[in-house]
Every structure is written in structure tokens, then in C-alpha cells.
């Protein structure tokens, strides 16, 4: 194992995501039915995820195609 290649950044990000997402899905799946709060938490969460995705996508496009670095 001394001559292993370094792990790429995307692989690390996927591993971090799985480390957070898998336990979260297990916790959500094992919870009993909880009453939905009066605020539209599902919509807020959806907007947060979509906004984060578009932000990261825009940043990566800028970094890869338009940045001089």
C-alpha cells in the first residue's frame, strides 16, 4: 500500500457527501411520522438545494472556463 495514487478532489467530495448523506437518510428513515410544520420546510429545503447546486455549477463553470488561474 506504499505506492497508492493520491485520491482526486471529486472522489474526496463524493466520500464526504456519502459520510453525511447516508447517516442522515438512516435517521430520517427511522423517525416515526412527524407532523409537518406550518412553514413549507420542503419548499425551503428544495430552494436551498437548487440554489446551492446552481451556485456550485456557476462557480465551477467560471473557474474552469473563464478564470485565468
N, C-alpha and C positions, 0 to 999 in steps of 0.2 A: 504494500500500500504506500510505499515511499514515493513512487513515481506517478501518483494520481494527477490528472489535469485539474486546473482550477475550475471552480463552478462559475458559470456565466451569471450575469446580473438578473436575467429574466428567470432563470431557474431558482435563484435565491428568492425573488419576489413571489414566484409561484409557491415555493415552500412556506414562506411567511404567511401568505394568504391561506393556505391549507391549514397551517397551525392555528390560525384564528377562526377560520370558517367552520372547520369540522367540529370543534367543541361547541361552537355557537349553534350549529344545526342540531346537535345532540341535545343541548339544553332546551332549545325551542321545541324540539320534537317530544321531549319527555314532560313538558309542562302540561298541567291539566288545562282544560278550556278556561280561558280568562276572558272576562267581559271586555269588549273593545271600548277604549276611551272615547269620549265625545269628540275629541280633536281627530282629524283624519291622519293618524300616525302613518298609515300605509302610504298615503299620497306623499307626505313629507319625506318619508324614507326613500320612496321611489325618486322623488325630485333630487334628493341628496345624492343618490347613487348615479343618476343620469348626469347631474351636474359635475360630479367628480370624474366620471368617465370622459365627458366632453372636455373637461379641463386637462386631464392627463393626455388625452388624444391630441388636443391642440398644442400642448407643451411639447409632446414628442414630435409632432409634425414640424413645429418651429425649430426645435433643436436639431432634427435630422436634415431638414431641407433648407432652412433659411438662416440658421446661425452660422457664423464664420468660424466658430471654435471647432 
